[in-house]
């Protein structure tokens, strides 16, 4: 077990069968909701207060949607589920022997015991051992990522309008997206639309149509999971939009003003670009390593942990791991794997409590994959059916409307899509310096955001001072002393 921090630790008490769910993503949310009518107490532990619809992060980054439309509050979603509660905190320890989960937020530790555990902590961006790239090329895994990128993208056009040299203008109007998977394709397509359509009349000194959008990937094709045919069709569509697609290109260095790319022959090329987006590779949550050390379960190169066919850990049938964290049957890292896995784990838990026969091994049902390229253009792979163009885009639209959480979010998202796709506007173009630089500033603090929190003892002194000041202000008013000189 981890030592508790200065501010003390709280420990949850025992009750009915206790299920702890780690994470508020697709796996965590759907696993919790699946236990709605079960005779259990569910505690969700998550490091954010929202459920993130990650596939639409790129639309937040490019000004189509607001973060609230794809990240509703978890407490609001679960407000009507009487047997569920939510704890804010990042899980820093799991003790399989003691059956406890330790989470922390701003130095305060909470220890939560469990009888059954569902680990759905997801995955983060992978820089393939070059984590220093993150400062200059944010990923696309969180609301913070999307807001920072929104500031960088729209800020680049603003600064280009002020540029004093052609070299500086070119550097500012060059946008590089690393990774030609679905996220990279969608980001490149939307940045191209911004430059060629949305912003074309907004500036006076620059021509936004001159913006250069580059999509890089070390792989030999675009969208590898979609197959060669759809990958080739997507590449062709992007190039018609003005996106430069460079395949077989590996990024070996990134700095504030650009990046260095190496091709298959070993030749290196520098691309000057202020705005870089990293959409290449994922790394499973570090909790996979924590579980591996205690169970002996193997980890793959992406940090995913091997699980039994029923999604449990070896020797621990009470612990389920779902979603992007698992290595099983070559399952893809997509939302449906997390959703179906979490529902399966919840069904197993309910079955055990009801003394029902064991469930059959988990079997994933592939509902297909989709990616948008630009407005009215998408690609879809459903079984053996491959669809491109407007029909694929309508399919994408329908699926995303269905899976967005909450009726309110569906309505507002549909309204913003109408503005962006039928018109040329973007409803969410606000960008601030804080969005761009706040995370970098926090990372330079020794203890992160904990350094910004006043110690309880210090706060007590501040409180006493404020109380004294308030009493003095009230006395001046009641005594009619405002505007009158004090008598010595």
N, C-alpha and C positions, 0 to 999 in steps of 0.2 A: 504493500500500500504506500501511497505517496504521503509525505508529511503535509500537514495542513499549513496554509499560509498565515501571515500575521493576523489577518482580520477574522480568523477563526473558521471553524467548519460546522456545518449543520448536518444532521443525519436523519434520514427519513425513517419512520417507524413502520413496524410490520402491520399487515392487515390481511385482506384476501390475497389470492394468488396475485403476485406482483409481476407485471410485465414492464420492463424498461425498454424503450425504443430510443436508439441513438441516431439523431439526424432528423431534419424536418423537410428533406427533399421528397422525391416521389416515393421512395421506399418507406421512409419514416412516416409520411402522412397517410399513405394508403394502408400501411400495416396497422397504424393506430385506429383508423376509421373502420377497418375490418373487424376490430375487437369491440365495436360499439355495443353490441348486445351480449357480450360475454360476461361471465361472472368473475371479472378480474378488475384490478386497478392498474391503469396504464399511466406511466410517467414518460413523457417525451423529453429528452435532454438534447438541446440544440444550441449551437453557437450563434445563431441569428434568431431574430424574433419573427421571421417570415418564412413562408414556403415559396421557394424560387422555381418558376417555370423556365428552366435554363435554356431550352431551345430558342426562346425569343429574346435572349440577352442582346443579341446583335441589333435588334430593333430599338432597344433602349440606347445603345451606343450611337446609333445613327439618327436619333430624334423622332422615330415613328411613334413609339409608345413611352409612357412614363414607367418608372420602376414600380409604382404601386399597382399597375395593371397586371404585372407578371409576378409580383411578390406580395400577395396579401398577407396580413398578420396571421400567424399560426393560431394564436389564441382566439381570433375571430372565427376561423374555420372550425375550430373544435369547441366553441362556446356551448353548443347544445349537446355535447357528448359528456354526460355526467360522470362517467368512469375514467375520464382522461384529464390529466393536468400537464402543464408545460413548465419546464425549468430552463432558464437561460444559462448557458455555460458551455465552455469547450471541454470536451472529455479529455482528461489528461492521464487517466489510469483506469484499467479494468482488472479486477482481481477475480479470476475465475474460481479460485479455491474458496474465497470468502463470499463470492457472488455479490460483489459491490461494484458500482461505477463511481468514479471520482471526477467531478467537473469543477471548473473554475471560471470566475468572471471578475475582473478587476481585483484580483488577489483574494477573493472570497471563495473558499472551497466548500463543495457540497458532496456528501457521500450518500448514494442512493442504492439500497439493497434491491435485489431482484430474485425472482424464482425462475422467470424466463427472460431471455435477453434477445432483442433483435437489433443487430448492428447494421445500420444503413447510413454510414458516414460519407459515402460517395467517394469522389476523386477530385483532385485538383489539377492545375496545369503542370505539365512536365517540361522542363527546359533541358532535359537529357544531361544533367550534371552541370549545366551552366546557369545556375540560379541567378547569377549577377545580371543576366539578360533582362530579368523581370523589371528592373528599374526603368529601362528604356523601351521595353516592348511588353506592355501589360497583356495578360491572358484574357480569357473570356469565360470565367467560371463563377463570378459573383457580381452582385449589384455594384460593389465598389469598382470592380474591373470595368463594367459598362459605363458608369458615370465618369470615371477617369478617362476612358477612351472618347466619350462624347466631348469632354473638355479639350482633349488633344486634337480631335478631328476638326471640330468647328473652330477651335483656337488657331489651327494652322492656316485656315483661310483668312482669319482676321489679321494675323501677323503678316501674311503674304501681301495683304493690302497696304501694309506699312513698310514693306521691304524696300531697301534703297539700292540693291543690286540685283541683277538678273540671276546671279548664282544663288543668292539667298531666296529669291522667289521660287526658283526651281526646287530647291531643297525643301521648302515649306509645302509646295504643292505636289510632292512625291509621297505617296502612301504605299507602304509595303505590308502585305498580309502574309505571314509565314504559316503554311499548312493548308493544303488543298482538300481537306475533308469538308463535311457539310458546313461547319461554322466558318471556315476560311472562305469557302465559295460564297456564302451568304453575305459575309462582311465585305468582300471585294465587290460584289455586285451592288450592294447598297452605297458604298463610297462612290462608285462610278455614277450611280444615279444622282447622288447629291451634287457631284461636280457638274454633270452634263445636263441635269434637269432642274433640280430643286433650287440651286443657288445661282443659276446662270444669269439672273437679272439683279442680284443683290449687291454686287460690287461694282466699283467704278474704275479702279486702276488695274485690276487683274481680270483675266478671262478664265473663269473657273473650268471651262471646257479644256483648258491646257493642262489640267491636273493629270498626273501620271499615277495610275493604280497598277501595282505589281503583285501578282500572286505567286509565291514561291513554294516549292515542295521538293524534297529529296526523292520522292517516289516518281515512278515513270508515267503516272497518269493522275488525272483529277478524279476525286471521289472513288478511291479503290474499292470500298465495300459495295458500291453500286454496280460493279462490273465494267468491262471495257467499253461496251456500247454506250451506256449512259454517261460514262466518264468522258468519252470523245465528244458526245453531243453537248455536254456542259462546257467543255473547253471551247468549242466552237462558238457557243452563245456568248460566253464571257469575252472572247476576242472581238466579236462583233460589237460589243458594248464599249470596246476600247481598253479592256483589261489586258495587261501583258502577263501571260502565263509562262513561267519558267519552271520546267520540270527537271528532275535530276540535279537540283541545285540545293546544296546543303549550307545552312547558315553557320559560320564558324566564329563570328565575332559581332557584337552589337555595342554601339555606344550612343551618346546623345544625338549625334548628327547623322548617323547612318549605320550600315552593317556591311559585313564582308561575306560574300557567297563563293563557295567552291564547287566547280562542276565535276563531272565524272572523270575528266582528264586530269584533275588536280589543279586546274587553273583558277586563280582567285580574282574576283571582281568586287570592287567597292561600289555600293549604291548609296548615294547621299539622300537621306530622307529623315525628317524630324519625326514623323508619325509612323510607328511600327506597331503592328498587332500580332500577337503570338497565338496561333490557333493550332499548334502542332503538338500532339502527344498529351497523354494524361498520366497521372500517377495516383494510385489508390491512396486513401487516407492512411496516415502513419499508424492508425489503430490496427491495421492488418499485421504490422510487425509486432505490436504488443501481443496480439492473439497468437501469432506464430511462435513467439518465444515461450509461451506458456503451454502450447499444445503440440508443438513439433510439426504443425501443418506447413507445407511448403509455400513459399512466395515466388511468384514469377517476376520478370524484369520490371513490370509496371507496379509491383507491390501488391498484386492481388493474391488473396489467400485461397488455397485449395480447401474445398468443403466436401462433405459427404453428399450423396445424391439427394438427401432430404434437406440440404442447405445448412446442416449443423456442423459443428467442429468436432474433430476426432476426440472421443472421450468426454465430450460435453454436449449431450443431446438437448440440453436446455438453452444452448446458445446458437442462434441462427445468424448467418451473415448473408446479406442480399445486395443486389445491384452492382455498381461498378467495382465493388471490393472483392468480388469472387472470381475465382478461376475454376470454371466448370464447363465442360463440353463446348469450348470455344464460343461461349455466349458473348454477344456484342455489348458494348457499354452504352446502352440506350435506355430511355425511360421505361419502356415496356418490360424490360428484364427486371428492373427494380420494382415496378408495380406488381407484376405477376409473382415475383419471389416473395414480396412482403405479404401479399394476400395468402400465398401458400403457407408461409410460416405461421400466420395468424390462424389459419384453418387447422394446422397441426396442433397448435397450443389448445384450441377449443376442443379438438377431438380427444386429446389426452385427458383433459379435465372431465370430459363426458365418458371416459373409458371406452372410446370407440376404437375399432381396429386401426392400425397405423396407416397413414396415407401412402399412396404409391410415390415413387421418387418424383421429384420436381421435373416437369416437362415444359419447356418454353414454347409458346405459340407465337410465331413470328407474324406480326400484323403488317409488316412492310416498313420501308424507309422512304423518307421524303426530304427534299432540300429545295429551297427557293433560290433562283438565280437573280431575278429582278422582278418588277411588277409584271404579272400575267405570265411569267415564265418559271417553270419548276421542273424537277425530275422526280419520279416516283417509281419505287420497286416494290411490288406486292406479289409475293410468290414468284412465278415465272413471268408475270406481266410487267412490262417496262413502258412507262408513259412519260412523255415530255411535253413541254409547252403549256398552253392555257388549261387543258384538262387536268394536267398534273397540278397546276397552281390552284385550281378549284378544289381538288382533293386535299391539298395541303391546307387550304383555308378552312375547309369543313372540319378536318381532324383537329386543328389547333383551336377552333372555336369550342369544340366539344370538350377538350381536355383543359382549357383554361379554368381555373378555380373560381367559382362564384358568378352568378348571373350579372352582377354589376360590372365585373371586369370584362365579361364577354361583350356587353353592350358598348362600353367605352372603347374597348379594343376595336370593335367593328367600326365605330365612328372614326377613330384615328386611321384605320386602314382605308376607309372611304376617302378621307382627306388626302392621304399619301398616294394611294394607287389610282384614284380617279382624277384627283387634282395633282398639284405638284408641291404642296406644302408639307411641312413637318411640324407637328403640334408641340414637340418637346425639343426645342433648340437651346434652352438655357444652359450655359456652361460657365463655371467659375474657376478662378485660380485654385481655390480650395479643393475642388474635385481632382485637379491634376496633381497637386503637390502635398496634400494632407497625408496620404499614406506613406510617402517617402519620409516626411518629417517624423511621423510616428515610429517608423522602423529604425530611426536613429536614436530613439530613446532607449535607455538601458533595459527597462522593464516594460516597454511598449506603453499602452494606454494607462497601465497601473501607475506610472510616474506622474500622471496628470490628476490623480485622485488624491484629495486631501486626507491625511491620516485622521482617524476619529478624534484623537487627542487635540490635534491642531484645529479641527473643525469646532470643537467645543469652545476654544478660545475665541474663534471668530464669532460664534453664536452669541457668546456673552457680550462681545463688543457691539454686535448688531442690536441686541436687546437694550443695552444702555443708550445707544443712539436713538432707538425708537422711543424710549421713555422721555428722552430730552426733547425730541421733536413734538411729542404730544404735550409736554409741559409748556413749551413755547406758545403753542396754539391756544391751549386752555387759559393761559395767563395773559393772553393778548399781547405778547411780547414781540410779535412779528413787526418789523420796521421800526422798532424802538431800541435805542442804545441800552446796553446792559449797565446797571448801576454797580459800581465797584464797592 
